[in-house]
């Protein structure tokens, strides 16, 4: 085999193809494919490899703390969920194409984050850019941006994701400046990209972290224009428990 060809491929940053070339040539000598079929096979292998590298890079940049897949979600433990509808959303990703927001409301441990993460991961697998961020970390980034006067840069970056998952909103009350940034972020994404929100608070409880009633009303009005609500209030906790007692219980 011509070693200079391998070096040329490496110079072109086609290292995977350079590694595969000996086996490809060996296989071609055995099967004797047409020139076109041989070239198509080489290009297809490099394309598939590049696509997989891009997918893994998008997953890494999404900053997902724990991977959840729809195939492993225990629907049998949450009979109140519309399984068919959720699977259809997952497989079609129609919510991304139609720029719908997804709101997951329910108690801790019921699977809100798992479902939302599974949908986020599937969108990334299909080529969309996504991001996972906890609400408390979002507020921290807002505060840092306010201190550095880089609010516009932060908003521009968060606005650009096709799917943005904000996990567990409501734990941290917002002051005037961070509330305004939160409002601007969701306002800018409405009808442009999909925003996923998980929360334990129903819409009537958003006054806990959004004190301004006019801003709260305006925000809810916007995000519910094109929105799918996953009401999981009646769902039970599916989080595994392993409790050991270090004290003797009285009979």
N, C-alpha and C positions, 0 to 999 in steps of 0.2 A: 504493500500500500504506500502511496505517495505521502510521506510525512509532511511535506510542505503544504499539502492540502489541509491536513489537520491543523497545522499552525495558522493557516489563513482563516480557517473557521474559528479558531480561538481568538484571532485578532478581531474578527467580526462579532465577538461576544456570543458565538454560537457554540459554547462549550459542550452543551448536552449533545448536539449533533456531532461534534468532534468525537465525543466518547462513544456514540452509537455507530459511527461510520464503519469500523471494522466488521461488526456484526451485520450491518446492512449490506455491505459488499459480499460478505460470505454467503448470506441468504440469497442475494441476487445471482450469484454464480450457480446456486443449486436450483433455484426456481426459474431463472432466465425470464424475468418479466420484460415487458416492452419498456422502451426508454421512457415513455410517458408515465407508465405505471410506476416505474422506479423513482422518477422525479416526484410524482404525486405522493408516494409513500414517505419520501424524505421530508417534503414540505409539511405533510400532515403530522408527522411525528414532532417536528419542531414547533408547529402551531399549537398542538395539544400541550406540549411541555410549557410553552410560553403562557398559554391560557391558565394552566394550573399554577404557575408561578405568580401570575397576576392575582389569581383568586386567593392564594395564600397570603399574599402581601396585603390585599384588601381586608382579609380577616384579621390579620395582625394589627393593622392600623385602626380597625374598628374598636380596639381596646375592650373586647368582650371578656368579662372576668370568668365566666363559666359557660361552656358550650352546652346548649340544649338543642336537641333535634326533635322534630315533630313526631318521628317514628317512636320515640320513647316516652311521649307524654301519656300519663295514665288517665285516659278519658273515662275508663270504667269507674274511677274514683270521683269523677266530677260529672255526674249524669245530667246536671242542669245546663251544661255547655252544648251548643249546637255543633256537634262534631263534623257533620257534613259541611256546614258553612265554613268552619275553620280550615278543614282540609282543602276545600275549594280555594279559599284565599291563599293558602300556602302554595298550592300547586300552580295556580294561575298568576299569582302576584298582581291581581287586578287592582288592588289598593294602591300599589306603586304607580301603575300606569294612569290610574284615575286620580292620583294625588289625594287620596283619602287619609284622614287622620284616624289612628286607632287608640282608643282609651280603654285601659284595663282597670276595673275598679273592684276591689275585694280585700278581705282580711289577709294578714300576713300568712305566708306558707301555702296559699291556695293555688299557686302556679302561675300567677300573673307574669312574673319576670321570665319564667320558663317559656310560656307561649309567645310572649313578645320577642324574646331572644331567638326562638326557632324561626319566626317569620323574618327577623332581621338577617339571620344567617342565610336563609334561603334566598333573600334578595341579593345578598353579597355574592352567593354562589352563582347567581344568574347574571352577574356583571354590574350590578348597581353598587354605588359607594355608600357605605353605612357607617354609623358610629353609635356606640353605647356610652352613656354617661349617667352617673348617679346624680340626682338632684343636688345633693350637698356639694359634689365636685363642680357642678355647673355654677353654683352660687360662689364657690371659691374662685373659679375662673373669672366670673363677673367682677368680684371684688378686686382681684389682681389687675384686671383690665382697667378698672376705674382708677386705681392707683397709678397705673402706667400711662393712662390716657390712650389706651389701645382698644377701646370698645368697638370701634368700627371694624378693625381687623378680626377681632374675635367673632363678631356677628357675621361677618362675611364668610369666615371659615365654617361656622356652624350652619349657615344658610345653604351651603353648597352641597350638603349630603342629600342623596336621594331618600335615604331612610335614617332618621335620627330617633334613637330610643332614649328617653329621659326616664330614669327608673326611680320610683318611690318619691314622687313630688309630695310636698306637704309637711315634711318633718321640720323644715327650717322656715320660719317666718321671714318674709322679704322686707327689707327697708325700701325707701322710696326709689333709690337709684337702681338697686338690683331688680326691683319689681318692674321698673320701666324697661330695663334690658330684656327681662324675661318676656314682657309683652311685645317688645319690638322683634324678638327672635321668632315667637310663634306667629305674629302678624306677618312677618316677611315670608314665612314658610307656607302660610295658608294658600291653597290652590296652586302652589309651586312644587312642593315636595311633601312626602309623607312624614308626619311626626307621630311617634308612638309614645304614649304616656302610661306609666303604671302608678297607681295610687291607692291608698286605703280610704281616701276621702271621696264621698259623693260630691257632685257639682254644688250641692247646697252647703257643703262644708269648706269650700275653697276660700272662704273668708278667713280661715285659720292662718293661711300664709300670704294671702293677697288682701291686705286691709282696705285698700281703696275700692269702694263699691262700684264706682263708675268704670275703673280699669277692669275690675273683675267681670262686670257685666259685658263690657266690650270684648274681652278676651274669650269668654264662653260663647258669645254670639259668633265670633269668628271661627273657633275651632270646631263648632258643631255644624257648620255649613255643609261640609263633606266629611262625615265622621261615622265610624263604626264603634259602638260601645259594647264592651265585653263586661256585662254585669255579673260579677262572681261573688256577690254578697252572701249568697246561700251556699257557697262552696266550702268544703272542709279543708283543713290543713293536710297537705300530702307530704309535708317535710318529715323525713324519717326521724324517729326519736330513739335515743339510747340513754335512758336515765338510770343512774345508779345512786342509791341512797346511802349516805355515810352516817346515818343515825338509825337507831333502833326505833321502830314504830310501836306504839303501845297497842296492845290487843284490845 
